[in-house]
Amino acid sequence: MMSPGEPRINKEYVLSVVAEARDSISFVKKVSQKPFDSLSDAEKYAIRYHLIIIAEALASIALHICRNMLSQRPETPSHAVRLIADNNIIPGEVAENILRFLRMRNLLVHRYWTVDDRKIYENIKSDFNSIENFLEVVLEIVRGEI
């Protein structure tokens, strides 16, 4: 049990961010069941949007854990993910997959004109196991199991 001066995880905040990420994952999984050539432009842009939401959620959670559980002040979301892995909260492989996802978010936000929607579609078809594993670890932290 934490003493009054110890950092704390804001359970409500984390649960809402996890729910947002999971909703976006569900949307992307549903839309990506369609063949790429049958996707409308609106669906392709919606996929991009939801991938950004997922990445932002991952970044927010990682920063929150670092600041409030590890008492660390990471410089970037990527640094936060590395710190979480370095502290054995998530395996290195999960961290690497999340870091790749964060890089994709940067491409979608900052270099959107270079995005190949077919390539993104093919990448998301592989699944979201690492992200879902990370979200489950986060829920374990919130429930006090870690």
Salt bridges, closest charged atoms under 4 A:
ASP37 OD1 - ARG118 NH2 2.61
GLU43 OE2 - LYS34 NZ 2.69
GLU56 OE2 - ARG105 NE 2.55
ASP117 OD1 - ARG48 NE 2.84
GLU132 OE2 - LYS29 NZ 2.91
GLU136 OE1 - ARG22 NH2 3.29
GLU136 OE2 - ARG143 NH2 2.94
GLU145 OE2 - ARG143 NE 3.00
